[in-house]
Amino acid sequence: MASCGPHRASPARLLFAAAITLAFAGCGGTDPQQQPEGAAPLAVTLDSRGANADRVRSGDLSSARAALEASLAADPDRLSALNDLGATYLLEGHRDAARRLLDEVVAQGNPREQQAALLNLGELYAMDGYLDAALAYIETARSIDRNRPEPWYALGLLLDVRGDLAGARGAVRTALRLDEGGAARAAFAYAYPEERAHLEALVAEQTGDRALAVARWRELAQGRFAPLAEAAERHLAGE
């Protein structure tokens, strides 16, 4: 027999309401011209497909955010949308707000949703220059499903920054093997052009496109992030 008691909101709906409130309470941004010392951004992982993800990648973040919020209001259990909402804050430099949303996805999401959120937390800490913490998040993401390419790409990028060229190349080779056709790579979003140049350089090395690799390493060597520039110089020196 159905209960006649008051209707109780689902935990997911309460989660959505709390997460949005926290996001707007903590939406102070970071000046994109003032990066923390040691900042080494990697890439932003989107967990949904279609128009909303396309809006994020194209930089139409306000429209993407409105659409993602509407999607969550209609179906609060789709935490892939909450991850991507966090990604929009991350891309705009609102790191505290992004962290709150991503932490909720890790706490409440399914394994795939958790993996995407963990990778974005790794990106967040890499942006702040905390590379050990970033590595811990990426390794945790990779342990959830070692057959998805996104954690391998992220691992390759981070190991390259840390000077582990052999480890970086091995991780990117594994990513390329798992990402036949490049769909996972094409789904990344980037907060800075240096992130895209870094991934393109590593991939070009592994696919034998020496000219493209050198062009991207030279571009990266002139970029604003010292750890990425130093990584590029190592490659250009033939290490």
PASEBA-1860 file (N, C-alpha, C; in nm, 3 decimals):
! residues 239
1> MASCGPHR> 0.085/-0.119/0.000/0.000/0.000/0.000/0.088/0.124/0.000 ~ 0.056/0.222/-0.081/0.139/0.342/-0.090/0.127/0.423/0.037 ~ 0.236/0.484/0.074/0.238/0.569/0.193/0.163/0.698/0.168 ~ 0.092/0.748/0.269/0.022/0.875/0.258/0.103/0.989/0.317 ~ 0.225/0.960/0.357/0.309/1.063/0.417/0.353/1.165/0.314 ~ 0.418/1.272/0.358/0.463/1.378/0.267/0.566/1.324/0.169 ~ 0.564/1.379/0.045/0.660/1.339/-0.057/0.800/1.383/-0.014 ~ 0.895/1.297/-0.035/1.033/1.325/0.006/1.119/1.342/-0.119
9> ASPARLLF> 1.194/1.452/-0.126/1.279/1.477/-0.242/1.387/1.371/-0.251 ~ 1.421/1.333/-0.374/1.525/1.232/-0.393/1.660/1.288/-0.350 ~ 1.752/1.200/-0.305/1.886/1.248/-0.271/1.953/1.319/-0.388 ~ 1.929/1.269/-0.510/1.991/1.332/-0.626/1.940/1.475/-0.644 ~ 1.810/1.496/-0.624/1.754/1.631/-0.638/1.811/1.724/-0.531 ~ 1.821/1.673/-0.409/1.882/1.754/-0.304/2.028/1.785/-0.337 ~ 2.097/1.686/-0.392/2.236/1.705/-0.432/2.248/1.815/-0.535 ~ 2.158/1.813/-0.636/2.164/1.914/-0.741/2.142/2.053/-0.683
17> AAAITLAF> 2.039/2.067/-0.598/2.010/2.198/-0.540/2.127/2.248/-0.456 ~ 2.185/2.159/-0.375/2.297/2.200/-0.290/2.419/2.236/-0.373 ~ 2.446/2.158/-0.477/2.565/2.182/-0.557/2.556/2.315/-0.631 ~ 2.438/2.346/-0.686/2.421/2.473/-0.757/2.436/2.589/-0.660 ~ 2.378/2.575/-0.539/2.391/2.680/-0.439/2.537/2.704/-0.404 ~ 2.609/2.595/-0.381/2.751/2.608/-0.348/2.829/2.672/-0.462 ~ 2.796/2.635/-0.584/2.867/2.689/-0.698/2.851/2.841/-0.705 ~ 2.727/2.889/-0.691/2.708/3.032/-0.699/2.763/3.105/-0.578
25> AGCGGTDP> 2.768/3.038/-0.463/2.827/3.101/-0.345/2.977/3.114/-0.357 ~ 3.041/3.028/-0.438/3.186/3.028/-0.444/3.239/3.055/-0.582 ~ 3.172/3.145/-0.659/3.210/3.159/-0.798/3.312/3.268/-0.821 ~ 3.391/3.302/-0.723/3.502/3.393/-0.749/3.603/3.329/-0.841 ~ 3.648/3.403/-0.940/3.737/3.346/-1.041/3.883/3.374/-1.014 ~ 3.967/3.313/-1.098/4.110/3.335/-1.094/4.148/3.416/-1.216 ~ 4.227/3.522/-1.197/4.272/3.603/-1.308/4.353/3.516/-1.402 ~ 4.310/3.498/-1.528/4.383/3.409/-1.618/4.523/3.456/-1.648
33> QQQPEGAA> 4.555/3.583/-1.623/4.689/3.634/-1.646/4.781/3.611/-1.527 ~ 4.727/3.567/-1.414/4.805/3.546/-1.293/4.795/3.400/-1.252 ~ 4.880/3.318/-1.310/4.877/3.176/-1.281/4.967/3.144/-1.162 ~ 4.928/3.047/-1.080/5.014/3.007/-0.969/5.149/2.957/-1.019 ~ 5.252/2.979/-0.939/5.384/2.929/-0.975/5.378/2.777/-0.989 ~ 5.435/2.727/-1.096/5.435/2.583/-1.119/5.310/2.531/-1.186 ~ 5.219/2.620/-1.227/5.096/2.574/-1.293/5.130/2.498/-1.420 ~ 5.064/2.384/-1.439/5.089/2.298/-1.556/4.958/2.238/-1.602
41> PLAVTLDS> 4.868/2.316/-1.661/4.737/2.264/-1.700/4.748/2.152/-1.802 ~ 4.650/2.062/-1.800/4.655/1.940/-1.881/4.544/1.940/-1.988 ~ 4.422/1.911/-1.948/4.306/1.909/-2.037/4.183/1.891/-1.950 ~ 4.068/1.932/-2.002/3.941/1.921/-1.930/3.858/1.811/-1.993 ~ 3.808/1.720/-1.909/3.735/1.602/-1.955/3.585/1.625/-1.947 ~ 3.517/1.615/-2.060/3.371/1.624/-2.064/3.313/1.484/-2.063 ~ 3.201/1.469/-1.992/3.143/1.335/-1.976/3.013/1.319/-2.053 ~ 2.970/1.424/-2.122/2.849/1.412/-2.203/2.884/1.437/-2.349
49> RGANADRV> 2.792/1.406/-2.436/2.812/1.424/-2.579/2.700/1.512/-2.632 ~ 2.714/1.559/-2.754/2.607/1.636/-2.816/2.626/1.785/-2.804 ~ 2.515/1.858/-2.813/2.520/2.004/-2.825/2.583/2.070/-2.704 ~ 2.552/2.020/-2.583/2.608/2.085/-2.464/2.760/2.075/-2.461 ~ 2.812/1.956/-2.490/2.957/1.940/-2.494/3.018/2.026/-2.604 ~ 2.951/2.035/-2.718/3.001/2.119/-2.827/3.008/2.265/-2.784 ~ 2.908/2.310/-2.709/2.910/2.449/-2.660/3.029/2.472/-2.568 ~ 3.056/2.376/-2.481/3.170/2.391/-2.390/3.300/2.401/-2.469
57> RSGDLSSA> 3.319/2.309/-2.563/3.444/2.309/-2.641/3.460/2.435/-2.726 ~ 3.349/2.492/-2.772/3.357/2.611/-2.855/3.377/2.738/-2.774 ~ 3.367/2.728/-2.641/3.383/2.844/-2.555/3.255/2.919/-2.524 ~ 3.140/2.867/-2.568/3.012/2.930/-2.538/2.965/2.881/-2.401 ~ 3.037/2.924/-2.298/3.018/2.864/-2.166/2.888/2.907/-2.100 ~ 2.843/3.029/-2.123/2.719/3.073/-2.060/2.600/2.994/-2.113 ~ 2.595/2.972/-2.246/2.487/2.890/-2.303/2.498/2.746/-2.257 ~ 2.621/2.694/-2.252/2.640/2.556/-2.205/2.593/2.541/-2.062
65> RAALEASL> 2.627/2.638/-1.978/2.589/2.628/-1.837/2.437/2.631/-1.823 ~ 2.370/2.718/-1.897/2.224/2.724/-1.888/2.161/2.591/-1.932 ~ 2.213/2.534/-2.039/2.158/2.407/-2.088/2.187/2.293/-1.991 ~ 2.305/2.291/-1.932/2.339/2.186/-1.837/2.256/2.197/-1.710 ~ 2.232/2.318/-1.665/2.147/2.337/-1.547/2.004/2.291/-1.576 ~ 1.955/2.320/-1.696/1.821/2.273/-1.732/1.816/2.121/-1.739 ~ 1.923/2.060/-1.793/1.930/1.915/-1.800/1.928/1.853/-1.661 ~ 2.002/1.913/-1.569/2.007/1.861/-1.433/1.874/1.881/-1.361
73> AADPDRLS> 1.807/1.992/-1.388/1.676/2.015/-1.325/1.576/1.909/-1.371 ~ 1.587/1.869/-1.498/1.496/1.767/-1.551/1.533/1.628/-1.506 ~ 1.663/1.602/-1.490/1.709/1.467/-1.453/1.832/1.480/-1.363 ~ 1.812/1.501/-1.234/1.924/1.523/-1.143/2.016/1.403/-1.127 ~ 1.972/1.285/-1.170/2.057/1.167/-1.157/2.163/1.159/-1.267 ~ 2.157/1.246/-1.367/2.258/1.247/-1.474/2.377/1.331/-1.428 ~ 2.464/1.269/-1.349/2.575/1.345/-1.293/2.685/1.372/-1.395 ~ 2.674/1.313/-1.515/2.766/1.354/-1.622/2.746/1.502/-1.651
81> ALNDLGAT> 2.622/1.549/-1.643/2.595/1.692/-1.665/2.652/1.776/-1.553 ~ 2.652/1.723/-1.429/2.711/1.798/-1.318/2.863/1.808/-1.336 ~ 2.926/1.700/-1.385/3.069/1.708/-1.417/3.095/1.817/-1.520 ~ 3.014/1.820/-1.625/3.038/1.917/-1.731/3.006/2.059/-1.685 ~ 2.910/2.073/-1.594/2.886/2.203/-1.534/3.009/2.248/-1.455 ~ 3.066/2.156/-1.379/3.191/2.187/-1.310/3.301/2.225/-1.407 ~ 3.303/2.158/-1.522/3.404/2.189/-1.624/3.391/2.332/-1.673 ~ 3.267/2.383/-1.686/3.251/2.522/-1.732/3.311/2.618/-1.631
89> YLLEGHRD> 3.293/2.590/-1.502/3.354/2.676/-1.400/3.506/2.665/-1.404 ~ 3.555/2.545/-1.424/3.700/2.525/-1.431/3.758/2.602/-1.548 ~ 3.692/2.599/-1.662/3.740/2.668/-1.781/3.741/2.820/-1.763 ~ 3.653/2.871/-1.678/3.646/3.014/-1.654/3.733/3.059/-1.537 ~ 3.802/2.964/-1.472/3.887/3.000/-1.360/3.817/3.002/-1.225 ~ 3.692/2.956/-1.219/3.618/2.950/-1.092/3.648/2.816/-1.025 ~ 3.767/2.802/-0.970/3.815/2.670/-0.928/3.747/2.620/-0.802 ~ 3.716/2.709/-0.708/3.648/2.663/-0.587/3.510/2.608/-0.620
97> AARRLLDE> 3.437/2.678/-0.707/3.306/2.629/-0.747/3.318/2.497/-0.822 ~ 3.415/2.488/-0.912/3.437/2.364/-0.986/3.467/2.249/-0.891 ~ 3.552/2.273/-0.793/3.591/2.166/-0.699/3.469/2.114/-0.624 ~ 3.380/2.203/-0.581/3.261/2.159/-0.507/3.175/2.066/-0.593 ~ 3.153/2.106/-0.717/3.069/2.023/-0.803/3.136/1.889/-0.834 ~ 3.264/1.893/-0.864/3.335/1.769/-0.899/3.343/1.675/-0.779 ~ 3.362/1.729/-0.659/3.362/1.645/-0.539/3.229/1.573/-0.523 ~ 3.119/1.641/-0.555/2.987/1.578/-0.544/2.974/1.463/-0.644
105> VVAQGNPR> 3.027/1.481/-0.765/3.020/1.374/-0.863/3.101/1.253/-0.817 ~ 3.219/1.277/-0.761/3.300/1.167/-0.709/3.226/1.094/-0.598 ~ 3.157/1.169/-0.513/3.088/1.108/-0.399/2.963/1.031/-0.442 ~ 2.893/1.077/-0.546/2.761/1.022/-0.577/2.748/0.956/-0.714 ~ 2.846/0.972/-0.802/2.831/0.927/-0.939/2.857/0.780/-0.959 ~ 2.825/0.733/-1.081/2.862/0.598/-1.118/3.010/0.596/-1.158 ~ 3.069/0.479/-1.183/3.214/0.476/-1.208/3.260/0.566/-1.323 ~ 3.187/0.569/-1.433/3.230/0.655/-1.544/3.223/0.802/-1.506
113> EQQAALLN> 3.117/0.841/-1.438/3.104/0.980/-1.394/3.214/1.015/-1.295 ~ 3.243/0.924/-1.204/3.351/0.947/-1.108/3.485/0.963/-1.179 ~ 3.509/0.881/-1.280/3.637/0.888/-1.351/3.656/1.025/-1.415 ~ 3.553/1.075/-1.483/3.564/1.207/-1.546/3.589/1.315/-1.442 ~ 3.516/1.309/-1.330/3.533/1.411/-1.227/3.672/1.405/-1.164 ~ 3.723/1.285/-1.143/3.858/1.270/-1.087/3.963/1.328/-1.181 ~ 3.946/1.306/-1.311/4.040/1.365/-1.407/4.034/1.517/-1.402 ~ 3.916/1.573/-1.386/3.905/1.718/-1.379/3.961/1.774/-1.249
121> LGELYAMD> 3.949/1.697/-1.141/4.015/1.739/-1.017/4.167/1.734/-1.035 ~ 4.216/1.634/-1.109/4.358/1.633/-1.141/4.399/1.755/-1.221 ~ 4.316/1.793/-1.318/4.342/1.915/-1.395/4.344/2.038/-1.305 ~ 4.248/2.044/-1.214/4.240/2.159/-1.123/4.368/2.172/-1.041 ~ 4.415/2.060/-0.985/4.536/2.068/-0.903/4.660/2.094/-0.988 ~ 4.663/2.043/-1.111/4.775/2.075/-1.200/4.775/2.224/-1.234 ~ 4.656/2.281/-1.255/4.646/2.425/-1.279/4.702/2.506/-1.161 ~ 4.685/2.453/-1.041/4.734/2.522/-0.921/4.879/2.489/-0.888
129> GYLDAALA> 4.941/2.402/-0.969/5.082/2.370/-0.948/5.107/2.256/-0.852 ~ 5.002/2.185/-0.808/5.018/2.074/-0.713/5.022/1.944/-0.792 ~ 5.139/1.914/-0.847/5.148/1.803/-0.942/5.138/1.667/-0.874 ~ 5.185/1.654/-0.751/5.170/1.526/-0.680/5.022/1.495/-0.657 ~ 4.947/1.596/-0.615/4.803/1.576/-0.594/4.734/1.545/-0.726 ~ 4.774/1.615/-0.832/4.716/1.588/-0.964/4.741/1.445/-1.005 ~ 4.862/1.396/-0.984/4.895/1.258/-1.020/4.810/1.159/-0.942 ~ 4.788/1.186/-0.814/4.706/1.095/-0.732/4.564/1.086/-0.787
137> YIETARSI> 4.505/1.199/-0.827/4.370/1.197/-0.883/4.367/1.122/-1.016 ~ 4.467/1.146/-1.099/4.470/1.079/-1.230/4.487/0.929/-1.213 ~ 4.574/0.888/-1.122/4.594/0.744/-1.100/4.467/0.680/-1.044 ~ 4.396/0.751/-0.958/4.270/0.697/-0.906/4.169/0.682/-1.019 ~ 4.161/0.783/-1.106/4.072/0.775/-1.221/4.107/0.656/-1.310 ~ 4.236/0.638/-1.334/4.280/0.528/-1.421/4.244/0.392/-1.360 ~ 4.250/0.382/-1.228/4.222/0.254/-1.162/4.075/0.213/-1.175 ~ 3.986/0.308/-1.202/3.844/0.275/-1.216/3.818/0.194/-1.342
145> DRNRPEPW> 3.882/0.234/-1.451/3.867/0.161/-1.577/3.992/0.187/-1.661 ~ 4.081/0.091/-1.664/4.208/0.107/-1.735/4.193/0.094/-1.886 ~ 4.071/0.064/-1.932/4.048/0.049/-2.076/3.991/0.175/-2.140 ~ 3.976/0.281/-2.063/3.934/0.408/-2.122/4.059/0.493/-2.147 ~ 4.065/0.562/-2.261/4.188/0.632/-2.297/4.212/0.764/-2.224 ~ 4.105/0.829/-2.175/4.123/0.963/-2.118/4.224/0.968/-2.004 ~ 4.219/0.873/-1.907/4.320/0.880/-1.800/4.463/0.859/-1.852 ~ 4.478/0.779/-1.957/4.612/0.757/-2.013/4.666/0.883/-2.079
153> YALGLLLD> 4.579/0.957/-2.148/4.624/1.085/-2.204/4.667/1.180/-2.092 ~ 4.582/1.191/-1.989/4.614/1.281/-1.878/4.744/1.241/-1.810 ~ 4.762/1.110/-1.792/4.884/1.061/-1.729/5.006/1.095/-1.815 ~ 4.994/1.076/-1.947/5.106/1.109/-2.035/5.142/1.256/-2.027 ~ 5.043/1.343/-2.026/5.070/1.487/-2.017/5.142/1.521/-1.887 ~ 5.093/1.465/-1.776/5.153/1.498/-1.647/5.293/1.440/-1.633 ~ 5.313/1.316/-1.675/5.446/1.257/-1.667/5.546/1.334/-1.752 ~ 5.501/1.385/-1.865/5.589/1.464/-1.950/5.633/1.591/-1.878
161> VRGDLAGA> 5.540/1.657/-1.811/5.574/1.777/-1.734/5.675/1.743/-1.625 ~ 5.661/1.626/-1.565/5.750/1.587/-1.455/5.885/1.534/-1.504 ~ 5.903/1.528/-1.634/6.032/1.487/-1.689/6.047/1.339/-1.712 ~ 5.940/1.262/-1.695/5.943/1.118/-1.720/5.902/1.095/-1.864 ~ 5.996/1.114/-1.957/5.962/1.107/-2.099/5.923/0.966/-2.140 ~ 5.994/0.865/-2.088/5.960/0.727/-2.122/5.820/0.692/-2.073 ~ 5.788/0.732/-1.951/5.655/0.705/-1.898/5.548/0.778/-1.975 ~ 5.576/0.904/-2.012/5.479/0.983/-2.088/5.452/0.919/-2.223
169> RGAVRTAL> 5.558/0.879/-2.292/5.541/0.819/-2.424/5.465/0.686/-2.416 ~ 5.496/0.608/-2.313/5.424/0.482/-2.296/5.276/0.504/-2.269 ~ 5.244/0.604/-2.187/5.104/0.633/-2.156/5.029/0.680/-2.281 ~ 5.094/0.766/-2.360/5.028/0.815/-2.481/5.011/0.702/-2.583 ~ 5.108/0.613/-2.592/5.092/0.497/-2.683/4.971/0.414/-2.642 ~ 4.957/0.392/-2.512/4.841/0.315/-2.464/4.712/0.389/-2.495 ~ 4.710/0.520/-2.473/4.590/0.599/-2.502/4.551/0.588/-2.649 ~ 4.650/0.599/-2.737/4.621/0.592/-2.880/4.569/0.454/-2.920
177> RLDEGGAA> 4.621/0.351/-2.857/4.573/0.216/-2.886/4.427/0.200/-2.844 ~ 4.391/0.259/-2.731/4.255/0.249/-2.681/4.159/0.346/-2.750 ~ 4.215/0.447/-2.814/4.136/0.556/-2.873/4.147/0.552/-3.025 ~ 4.121/0.437/-3.081/4.128/0.424/-3.227/4.026/0.518/-3.291 ~ 4.073/0.603/-3.380/3.986/0.703/-3.441/3.993/0.838/-3.373 ~ 4.042/0.843/-3.248/4.065/0.970/-3.181/3.944/1.038/-3.121 ~ 3.834/0.965/-3.100/3.713/1.029/-3.047/3.733/1.084/-2.907 ~ 3.802/1.010/-2.821/3.824/1.057/-2.684/3.911/1.183/-2.684
185> RAAFAYAY> 4.013/1.183/-2.766/4.103/1.299/-2.774/4.027/1.422/-2.824 ~ 3.941/1.401/-2.923/3.865/1.512/-2.979/3.762/1.567/-2.881 ~ 3.726/1.490/-2.779/3.622/1.532/-2.684/3.676/1.621/-2.572 ~ 3.808/1.633/-2.558/3.863/1.719/-2.453/3.828/1.865/-2.480 ~ 3.819/1.942/-2.372/3.813/2.087/-2.380/3.943/2.142/-2.321 ~ 3.975/2.265/-2.357/4.103/2.322/-2.315/4.082/2.463/-2.258 ~ 4.139/2.484/-2.140/4.134/2.617/-2.081/4.234/2.712/-2.145 ~ 4.343/2.656/-2.200/4.450/2.737/-2.258/4.499/2.671/-2.386
193> PEERAHLE> 4.544/2.749/-2.484/4.595/2.687/-2.607/4.718/2.600/-2.584 ~ 4.793/2.627/-2.478/4.910/2.544/-2.447/4.872/2.400/-2.418 ~ 4.754/2.378/-2.360/4.711/2.241/-2.332/4.694/2.162/-2.461 ~ 4.627/2.223/-2.558/4.606/2.156/-2.686/4.740/2.130/-2.756 ~ 4.828/2.231/-2.755/4.959/2.216/-2.820/5.038/2.102/-2.758 ~ 5.032/2.089/-2.626/5.106/1.984/-2.556/5.058/1.846/-2.598 ~ 4.925/1.826/-2.597/4.873/1.695/-2.634/4.902/1.666/-2.781 ~ 4.883/1.765/-2.867/4.910/1.743/-3.010/5.057/1.708/-3.034
201> ALVAEQTG> 5.148/1.769/-2.959/5.290/1.739/-2.975/5.321/1.596/-2.934 ~ 5.268/1.552/-2.820/5.292/1.415/-2.775/5.233/1.313/-2.872 ~ 5.113/1.340/-2.920/5.049/1.248/-3.014/5.127/1.245/-3.145 ~ 5.169/1.362/-3.194/5.243/1.367/-3.320/5.372/1.288/-3.311 ~ 5.439/1.294/-3.196/5.561/1.213/-3.178/5.531/1.065/-3.194 ~ 5.422/1.021/-3.134/5.391/0.878/-3.136/5.337/0.831/-3.270 ~ 5.283/0.922/-3.350/5.229/0.883/-3.480/5.329/0.911/-3.593 ~ 5.448/0.957/-3.557/5.553/0.975/-3.656/5.547/1.104/-3.734
209> DRALAVAR> 5.468/1.201/-3.688/5.459/1.330/-3.756/5.559/1.426/-3.692 ~ 5.685/1.410/-3.730/5.793/1.487/-3.669/5.776/1.637/-3.691 ~ 5.733/1.677/-3.809/5.719/1.820/-3.838/5.615/1.885/-3.747 ~ 5.499/1.820/-3.731/5.396/1.875/-3.643/5.444/1.877/-3.499 ~ 5.512/1.769/-3.456/5.561/1.764/-3.318/5.656/1.881/-3.290 ~ 5.751/1.905/-3.380/5.847/2.014/-3.360/5.775/2.149/-3.357 ~ 5.679/2.168/-3.447/5.605/2.295/-3.449/5.532/2.318/-3.317 ~ 5.470/2.212/-3.265/5.396/2.228/-3.139/5.491/2.246/-3.020
217> WRELAQGR> 5.605/2.177/-3.019/5.701/2.196/-2.910/5.754/2.339/-2.911 ~ 5.780/2.393/-3.030/5.828/2.532/-3.037/5.722/2.630/-2.988 ~ 5.599/2.602/-3.024/5.488/2.685/-2.976/5.478/2.679/-2.824 ~ 5.490/2.559/-2.770/5.478/2.541/-2.626/5.595/2.605/-2.552 ~ 5.712/2.601/-2.611/5.831/2.659/-2.547/5.817/2.810/-2.530 ~ 5.730/2.872/-2.609/5.708/3.017/-2.599/5.585/3.051/-2.515 ~ 5.524/2.950/-2.454/5.400/2.971/-2.380/5.421/3.031/-2.243 ~ 5.310/3.053/-2.173/5.313/3.125/-2.045/5.343/3.034/-1.926
225> FAPLAEAA> 5.341/2.900/-1.945/5.355/2.809/-1.832/5.496/2.751/-1.831 ~ 5.573/2.786/-1.731/5.713/2.743/-1.726/5.730/2.592/-1.730 ~ 5.653/2.513/-1.654/5.672/2.367/-1.660/5.646/2.310/-1.799 ~ 5.548/2.365/-1.872/5.521/2.317/-2.007/5.632/2.362/-2.103 ~ 5.681/2.484/-2.085/5.790/2.531/-2.169/5.916/2.448/-2.148 ~ 5.942/2.413/-2.022/6.060/2.330/-1.993/6.046/2.191/-2.053 ~ 5.924/2.135/-2.049/5.900/2.005/-2.113/5.927/2.014/-2.262 ~ 5.879/2.121/-2.324/5.901/2.139/-2.468/6.049/2.149/-2.501
233> ERHLAGE> 6.123/2.220/-2.420/6.267/2.235/-2.444/6.338/2.101/-2.436 ~ 6.293/2.014/-2.346/6.353/1.880/-2.337/6.333/1.804/-2.467 ~ 6.214/1.812/-2.522/6.187/1.741/-2.648/6.266/1.802/-2.762 ~ 6.273/1.933/-2.769/6.345/1.999/-2.876/6.495/1.969/-2.870 ~ 6.543/1.943/-2.747/6.684/1.910/-2.730/6.712/1.763/-2.764 ~ 6.607/1.688/-2.794/6.626/1.550/-2.835/6.637/1.451/-2.723 ~ 6.584/1.486/-2.606/6.592/1.391/-2.493/6.499/1.272/-2.517
END
